[in-house]
Amino acid sequence: MDSVFEAYLGADSVLAGAVGSGEPEDIPKRNTDVWLLGKRYNAIQELELIRRDIQSRLWCTYRHGFVPLGEVQLTSDKGWGCMLRCGQMVLAQALIDLHLGRDWFWTSACRDATYLKIVNRFEDTRKSFYSLHQIALMGESQNKAVGEWLGPNTVAQILKILVRFDDWCSLVVHVAMDSTVVLDDILQRSQDSIATSWQPLLLIIPLRLGITDINPIYVPALKRCLELSSSCGLIGGRPNQALYFLGYVDDEVLYLDPHTTQRAGTVGQKQTAAEQELDDSYHQKYAARLSFSAMDPSLAVCFLCKTRDSFDELLQQFREQVLQLSTPALFEISQSRAVDWDTTEDIEWPAMPDIDWPASSDSEPFALVGDSSDAAAAI
């Protein structure tokens, strides 16, 4: 693969010393707090634990050499797939937290069956539930051609549909439109007819926090979002470059960068050296740092609520700890939707675009997950 550090050497990011000294300055060497997906660490005393935690997240990057995609038969997403990869990372984090727990840590020797089920779902193959192929082709439903850059809201809408075809994931995704969390919509979709039953919820709230630059009044609220135990990070970036934000230190946000190009392949059950190498390529020990002021104002904050109680707790935290930190508030909470509110909830989404795949003797047919009869059911 390309140098694993190529992703972090941009002018605005901080991973100085990655090449040359051998010790990247991913975490500042001073006595300060580091927040990572709801956990607090000390930058000096817990440096290796911080890095172990970062390395346990799925690092989804550009790939090359996968099955040709779209009419133009693309075999790499370099230059256009970064936001799709960030969407993969936030969904992967939700699945890891839900099925393995927030205290779970990855090692290169890991062959845990649940972990392998998760990583297999993000491989760049036709049959993987959340592969680049599935996300990019579903994007055509919103008139986004394969190879066209997508924004955080569009990626969130696609993930909302794809999880419905994966029974094992046990997850529902809700996208809060117009910077408003509508409680009736969430309860209708996350809680079934049995009052005591709750389906784990990945709540994604797309936001626009400025015109060309992020408004600094929102930074304290963003920090607080990353401190909450339910945090699954932020989908965002800097202008024209998508990044997955998973924590912060002082006035800098920590992120994983998808802009490293690696070869495509399958992890399988990690029985071979090649599969072991592919699994290693999904993990990066060092996060990079970026000033909050350098973030693109278009982003989405993400939270996982495993139970109804955790959802109620999150709402209380929103009201008492997040929304009070800026005027206007980061977003709003409403019990019901406005009468004439036109949102993407009303769109009839297809299960999967009708694509004629090129015949190949050594490849499997594209696996359509789910029944087409379920396709148009709006969440």
SULVEN-V622043 format. One record per helix or strand of 2 or more residues. SS is the DSSP state (helix for helix, strand for strand). FROM is the first residue (numbers start at 1). TO is the last residue. If there is no record, write none. Layout:
BEGIN
SS/FROM/TO, SS/FROM/TO
END
This chain:
BEGIN
helix/6/8, strand/13/14, strand/33/36, strand/39/42, helix/47/55, strand/62/69, strand/74/76, helix/82/99, helix/113/120, helix/132/142, helix/152/165, strand/171/176, helix/177/179, strand/180/182, helix/183/190, strand/200/208, helix/216/227, strand/231/238, strand/241/249, strand/252/256, strand/261/263, helix/273/280, strand/288/291, helix/292/294, strand/298/305, helix/308/325, strand/332/334, helix/344/346, helix/372/374
END
